[in-house]
Structures are given as structure tokens and as C-alpha cells.
Amino acid sequence: MQTGWATDPEVRFAGASGGVLSALLVHILDSGDVEAVVQVAADPDNPISNRTMIGKKRADILAAAGSRYAPSDPLAEIQELLATGRRYAFVGKPCDVAALRALADERREIAATFPIMISFFCAGVPSETGGRAVLQALQASPADISRFRYRGQGWPGRATATLRNGSERSMSYHDSWGGILSKHVQHRCKICADGTGKAADIVCADAWDCDASGYPVFDEADGVSLIVTRTKLGDRLLNEAIAADSIATKHFRIERLAEIQPGQRERRRALFARLLALRLAGCPVPRYRGLRIARAALQNPARRNLKNFLGMLRRVIRQRLSYRG
Ligand SMILES: Cc1cc2nc3c(=O)[nH]c(=O)nc-3n(C[C@H](O)[C@H](O)[C@H](O)COP(=O)(O)OP(=O)(O)OC[C@H]3O[C@@H](n4cnc5c(N)ncnc54)[C@H](O)[C@@H]3O)c2cc1C
């Protein structure tokens, strides 16, 4: 693990954090490791939602930089991409990459077509209702806007709607993610065991600074990404990008990880109690292997586990009652 940023100031500014992920993609394209990149960017027809795009040059990568806190489906077209005979770097949520890696382990042509898999830490994806709620808070309607970014253009960057008349309305990351979007995270994400991209070659995240009490601070600053290389290939790609002066890095003390990513630590610890509640309520649950979720739950006080258990049970009951109503 290291922290780092894109040495190209434009890429660093456009990125969600330090633009490392985008700088790496530009480098991989330039070096010929792949011919194109599978990425997610704003849907021009509905700028709060996403569409998958194929990036072939720096301008495409820049256009897709930044985090999109709305549903995305970068796997939807992999069958068509197989038929092109090209080699792609794939960027997706941890769940997308876990699925693609599992498929690549089974099918050699998938591994050959998508030789590089990149992800980011993910606290869960808000439904599109979240994006609409941000727009409403900005007193703009979906029909009024020509562009929308959830963050980026600074670190963390503001959620910004560009209206058709060219004016902008924006709110801070603290207000958009903390106050609105995080409340719209989908159920499937609340029972996700891996928000840290365990199946990817390289994963990026926010390397937040912390205040005196150890909590992340979201004051605007020059972006810094946390970079986790998880495979030999990931290591090689990062080292080559550093050698080519595309990315600058700094040492990171791994003990700081839990401090700057409290959400990721809590999600793993909460999972056992949440799954237990779902099982008792007769709901289907995913089967997770090798992720030590029972051991993670033991790191939580019993009171916290009980709270997570009851919280999930309450949500199931509320949902069933609303279906009946
Ligand atoms: C839903 C969501 C939740 C996140 N939760 C956390 C978290 O808990 N902790 C944390 O540290 N970081 C989280 N991040 C990641 C963080 O916001 C940055 O993406 C990360 O720090 C990398 O920054 P960067 O500047 O290096 O990447 P950039 O250079 O900005 O590149 C971002 C890349 O991610 C792709 N992308 C953006 N949104 C999506 C999407 N919805 N689906 C698929 N691909 C997408 C873009 O196409 C682009 O290639 C989250 C991001 C998302 C989208």
C-alpha cells in the first residue's frame, strides 16, 4: 500500500481523489499493455446516471474520471467485447471485478480479453433516487441539467449540476454523500463482504487526512489516492507508471488504514449479524467463502452486533409490511 497522485495536474484535478486510477489507465494505454479501457461515465441522456464507455485515449479517460455514486453495469457488454479480439483493462466496482475474475478463472478467452482488472474501495452504491434527491436539494430538476458530477475536480470535490443555461449549483461532499447519498445505498451493498476490491490487480481509494480524534476530514485539498496492489501484475503496472513519471507515490503506514477507512472496517464486522437476521427471516443470503466474517464480527462489542442484527430485521419487516400495504 502506498499513497499517491497523478503527476499530470489535469488528471489529478479531474480524479475523485488523486487521479491515480486515471493516470494508470492513460499509462497502460500509452504503453500498449491494452488497446482500450472499459469504464463508467455519466450518461449524457440522464447525467445523474451512468453508462459504460470504451476509452481509447487520454481524453476519454479524463471524461470518465471521478466517482459516480449511482448504479453501473460495466459487465453488461463483455460478451460483445470478447468478439472484438481486442485486449481491455477493466475498471469496475469490487463486485464487478469479483465476478469478472471468477469468470476469467473458468474461461481462458475472458482472461485473455481482460488481462488487467482495476477497482476502487466501495462503500456501496446509492440507487438513482439518491442522485435525484441531491438534485432536489440543489433545486434543480433532471430535465434542467446538461451535466452532473458527484465529485472530482478537486478533492473530494463538490457534487455539481450544470444547468442548461450554463449556470452551476453545487454542494459539498460532506452534504451530498454524508447527508443524502449514503442513505440511499442499496440493500445488496449492505450485505457485501468486499468493499476493498480483493479480486483486482490494483485498487484505489481516498487517502483521507484525519482530525485529532482520528476521524477523516473532507476539507478541499490536492487529491491523494490510496493505492493497493494486489497481484504481481498490479505491482508491475504501478512501478512502470512511477518510473514513467505518471504517478508520484509516498510511503503509507498500513496501521493508518482502519483510521482513514472506518466504513470499510465496520461493514465487514457488521456482516455476520446482518446475514444472520436475513437467514432467520427466511431471506436468501449470498454464500461467502474465505472472508472470515465470523471472526470479523468477534471484533465488535456484542451490543454493536445486536444493533446490526435488529437493524436488518427491522428493515426486512418494514419492507414486507410495505409490500402488503
Ligand atoms: C459507489 C462508490 C463508492 C465508493 N466508496 C469508497 C469508500 O468507501 N472509500 C474510499 O476510499 N473510496 C471510495 N470510493 C472510491 C473513491 O471515490 C475513488 O474512486 C478512489 O479514491 C479512486 O480515485 P482516483 O482519483 O484514483 O480515481 P479516478 O481517476 O477518479 O478514476 C475513477 C474511476 O472509477 C470509475 N468509476 C467511477 N464510478 C464508477 C461506478 N459507479 N462504477 C464503476 N466504475 C466507476 C471511473 O470510470 C474511473 O475510471 C467509492 C467510489 C464509488 C463509485
The ligand as a Gaussian input file, in Angstrom:
#p B3LYP/6-31G(d) Opt

LIG

0 1
 C      -20.049000       3.937000      -5.368000
 C      -18.668000       4.289000      -4.871000
 C      -18.334000       4.113000      -3.517000
 C      -17.045000       4.426000      -3.054000
 N      -16.715000       4.201000      -1.726000
 C      -15.454000       4.478000      -1.285000
 C      -15.047000       4.214000       0.065000
 O      -15.811000       3.700000       0.886000
 N      -13.782000       4.544000       0.438000
 C      -12.909000       5.092000      -0.462000
 O      -11.777000       5.391000      -0.074000
 N      -13.243000       5.298000      -1.738000
 C      -14.488000       5.013000      -2.177000
 N      -14.808000       5.215000      -3.489000
 C      -13.717000       5.440000      -4.458000
 C      -13.221000       6.836000      -4.498000
 O      -14.323000       7.709000      -4.622000
 C      -12.284000       6.999000      -5.708000
 O      -12.831000       6.375000      -6.841000
 C      -10.963000       6.388000      -5.479000
 O      -10.372000       7.098000      -4.412000
 C      -10.063000       6.463000      -6.722000
 O       -9.800000       7.800000      -7.010000
 P       -8.903000       8.194000      -8.223000
 O       -8.832000       9.704000      -8.230000
 O       -7.629000       7.425000      -8.160000
 O       -9.780000       7.647000      -9.436000
 P      -10.263000       8.411000     -10.757000
 O       -9.048000       8.823000     -11.508000
 O      -11.271000       9.428000     -10.426000
 O      -10.957000       7.218000     -11.540000
 C      -12.178000       6.679000     -11.088000
 C      -12.534000       5.509000     -11.988000
 O      -13.632000       4.821000     -11.416000
 C      -14.623000       4.585000     -12.408000
 N      -15.934000       4.690000     -11.754000
 C      -16.456000       5.751000     -11.108000
 N      -17.677000       5.457000     -10.638000
 C      -17.941000       4.199000     -11.004000
 C      -19.058000       3.334000     -10.818000
 N      -20.175000       3.715000     -10.179000
 N      -18.979000       2.067000     -11.318000
 C      -17.873000       1.647000     -11.994000
 N      -16.784000       2.429000     -12.196000
 C      -16.827000       3.692000     -11.709000
 C      -14.440000       5.698000     -13.443000
 O      -14.866000       5.273000     -14.713000
 C      -12.923000       5.911000     -13.393000
 O      -12.287000       5.047000     -14.292000
 C      -16.098000       4.937000      -3.969000
 C      -16.432000       5.125000      -5.326000
 C      -17.707000       4.795000      -5.786000
 C      -18.034000       4.997000      -7.262000

